[in-house]
């Protein structure tokens, strides 16, 4: 599989630099390479994390797995594609919290003998708190902008302060989660690592560096492809970029649910949501101070509403530590609705 990803990456490089290759073809090759590299990152972090338990595995996999998304948004900001950058980070949150989590719940519940997927409610509740905290900031910024108050002139400053505050909240939560969620020895030893630690770390570094280059190629081909395919920038960010950039969580969470590892599957997906809303988004707001484009917490009203309802819905469904196929299907349906709206959003 690693060899196949290397071939895809090489083809993506050809698509970027060779003459005579259309932008849509180059975009598809870059998207496939990005998804492949995300799989390598996910596999390697799982092998490293298997030595430390569900909490550390989920955190490590989500942290490194979000590298492609970080680079995609970064290069989009540098190219002044602010809409793509905003919708890409928002789309990543919605993809993980609605689509991927929904599929994980459906698969996990169907695999359970009684049709109910069970997991520790601690992480879902913590994730809901972090998402609601970020939603609180985004809603307030939205109200300030829509009301045209004097504070609207300081949206960027408010976003910078908000980003720092969210990072402080995340830093307060993470150590306790890692300490309290280490998992039992039985859970840690359920699946012994299949790859040596040195090999996993080496592949992880190589894939992480390669994802930076492929993300640049991906963004370069994105804008011409959007125009050629006659799709909106919002749809590209909410659906295409978000799914390609979050292939780690897409693959790993569902795969673990199929294997019946409910706590680890939930840990991978929900930790990714927590990191996106309370770590990656704030970090990108601060990093955007150094790029050509500017990223703030000011979003279109429809996305402000979508994020707030998502936080409440995810908390309501997963807060009790149990889920049925019906509840997973409801999350998937909500994502499809957002995707349809994004398709018609200018």
N, C-alpha and C positions, 0 to 999 in steps of 0.2 A: 504493500500500500504506500509506503514511504517513497518507493521508486516511482510509482504512478504520480504522486504529488510533485516530485521533482520534475517529471516530464511536463506536467501541467504548468508548472512555474516557468519552465523554459519556453513553452509555447506562448505563455502570456508575455514573456519578454520579446519574443518574435513579433507578436501582435502589436506591441507598443512601438518597437523601433524599426521593423521592416516596412518598406514601402509597398503600396498596393493592397494592403489589408484594410478592410473597411472598419470604421469605428464600432459598429455593432458586434462584429466578429471579435475585435480586440476586447470589447467590454465583456463578452461572454467568456472568453478565455481567462481574463483577469478575475471574473467572478468565480469561475470554477477553481482557479488556482488559490484564490483567497479562502474558499470553503475547504479546499484540501489542506491548506496550511493550518486552518483552524482545527481540522480533525487531528493533525499531527500534534498541535499544541495541546488539545484536549486529551489525547491518548497519553502523551508524555507526562502531563501534570497528574493524570489519574494514577500512572505508575509510581510517580514520586509520592503522591498524596496517600496511596494505599498504605504507606508505612506509618501514617500519622492519624488516621481516623477520618470520619465523615466531615467534621467541621473544617479541619485543615484542608482536606481534599477539595471540598466545595469552594472554599475561599481561594485556594491556589488556582484551581481550574477556572474560576470566574475571573480572577485578576489577570492571569495571563491570557485567558480566552477573550478578554475584552481589548487586547492589544490591536487586533485588526480594526475594530470599531473606532478606537482612539485615533489611529492613523488616518482612517477614511475621513473622519470629521475634521481632523487637523488639516489635511490636504484640501478638503473642501473649503475650509475657512481661508486658507492661503490663496485659493483660486477665487475667493469672494463669492462662492456659492453658499450664501448664508441660509437660504431656504433648505437646501439639501442637508447642510450641517445640522440645522435645528430639527428637521423631521427625521434625520438619521438617528440622532440620539433619542428622540422621543419614540421613534419607531422601534428602537432596540428595547426600550422599556416595555412597550406594548406587546412586542413579539414574545418576549420572555414571560411577562406577567399574564398574558391572555392566551396566545397561540400555543407556545411551547408548554407552559404549565397546564393548559387545558388538555393537550395531548397526553402529557405525563399522567394526569389524573384519570383520564379515560383508560389508558393502557394499564396503569397500576390497579385500578378498580376491577377491570375485566379479568386481570390475572388473579386477583384475590378469590379465595374459595367462596366467600359470601358476597362478593361483588362490592366490597367496601375497601378502599385503600386507606391504610392507617399509617400515621407518622407522628413524630413529636410536634406539638403545636407551637413550641417555643420560637422556632425560626420564622414560620409564617406570621406570627404575631409581631415579631420584631421587624420583619420586612414591611408589614403594613404600617407600622409606626413611622419608619423611615420614609416610606412613600407618601404618607399623609403629611409629614413634616415638609417634604419637598413640594407637595401639592399646595400646602398652606402658603409657602413663599410665592409659587407661581400664580396662584389665584390672586394674592394681594397685588403682585406686580401687574396682573391683568386688569384688576379693578382700577388701579392707579392710572393706567394708560387709557382705559375706556372712558374714565370720568374726566380725563383731560385736566387733572389737578396739577398744581405746581410741582408736585413730586414726580410727575411724568417726565420732566426734563432731566431727571437724575436716575433714569432706569438703569444705566450701566453701573453707576456707583452702588445703587441698591443691590444689583445682581452680584457685584464683587463682594460686598459685605455679606450677602446671603450665602454665597459660595463658601466663604471662610467659615461661617457659622455651621453650615451643613457638614463641612469636613470635620469640624470639631465634634459634632454629634456622632458622626461615623467613627471617629477615632475613639470616642468613649464607648461605643457599642462593641467594636470588633474584638478587643482583647478578651472581654468577658465571654463573648460567644465562642471564641476559640478555646478558652479555658473550660467552660461548662459543657461544650458540645463535642468533646473529644471522642465520645463513643466508647462502647465496651471493647474489650480485647477480642471478643468473638467477632464483632462487626469488622474490626480492623484486619483480622486474619481470614475473613471469609474468602477473599480472592487474593492469593499471593501475587506479588508483582511478577510480571512476565519478562520485564526488561531490566537490565542492570541499572543502578542509580546513575552511574557516570554516563551511560549511553542515553538515558532519558534526559538528563540535564543538557548534554551536548545537542541533541535533536531539538530540545526546547529553545535553546539560544539561537540555533540556526533558523528554525521556523519563525521565531519572533522577529529576527532581523529581516528575513525574506518577506514577511508580511508587511513590513514598512514599505519596501519597494513595490510590492504588488498593489498595495493600497493606493500608491501614487499613480500607477498605471490604470487602476480601476477608476479613480476620480477623473483622470485625463480623458478617458473614453466615455465617461458617464454623460456629460452635457451633450455631445453630438448624438449619442444614442437616444437620449430623451427626445431630442427634436426629430430624429429619424423615425422613431416609433410613435411619435405623437402622444406621449404620456406626460402627465404633470410632474413637476419637481417634487411635489408633496408625495405622490404615489411612489416615486422612485426612492425617496427617503424612508417613508413609512413601511414599504413592503420590500422592494428589491435590495436596497443597501442594508436594511436592518436584518433581513433573513440571511444574506450572504455574510455579513459581518458577525453574526451570532451563531454561526454553524457549530461552534463548540458546544454551546448549551443545547442547541437543537438536537444534535446527535447524542451527546453524553446523557442528558436527562432522560430522553426517551429510551435509550439503550439500557440504562440502569433500571428504569421502571419495568421494562420487559424481563429483566433478570430478577425482579422481585425485591430490589434493594430500595425500598420506599424512602427511608430517611436520607440516603445518599442522593437519590434522584431529586428529592425536594431541596436538599442542600445545594446542589449544583445550580438549579434554576432560580430558587429564591435568593440565594446569595448574589447571583448575578444581578437580579432586580435591585437588591439593596445597594450594590456597588454602583450600578448605573445612576440611580437617583441621588445617592448621597455621597458618591465619590467621583465617578467619571464625569458626570455632568458639571459639578462644581469645578473640578480640575480643568475641564475644557473652557469654562467661562474665564478662568484665570489665565490659562494659556493663550486664549484668544487676544489678550492684551498685546501679545507679541506677533500676531498674524495680521494679514491684510484685512481680513473680515472680523466682525465683532459678534460674539455669541453672548446672549443674555437670557434671563428667565422669562422674557416677554414672548409669549406664544399666541397664536390665533385662538379666539374664543372657543372654537370647536375642540381644539386639542387640550386647552385648559380643562374643559368639562370632561373630556375623555380620560385624562390622567386622574382627575379627582374621583370619578366614578370607578375607575379601575382599582384604585387604592381601597375604596370601600368594598367593592365586590370581592376582591381577592381576600380581604380580611374576613368577610362574612362566610366565604366558602371554605377557607382553609384554617380558620381560627380554632376550630374544634378538634383538629388533628385527624379528621376523617373526610373522605370524599367519595362520591359516586360517579358513574359515567355521565349522568345527567348534569352534574355540576361542572365537570370538565367540558362537556359539550356547550354549556352556557358561556364559558370563557372563550372558547373558539368562535362561537357565534358573534360575540362582542367585537373580537378582532376583525372578523370579516366585514362587519358594519363599518368600522373605522376605515378599513382598506377601501371600501366602496366610496365613502365620502372623500377620501384622499384622492381617488381617481378623478374626481370632478372638481377638486380644489385647485385653484389657479396658483 
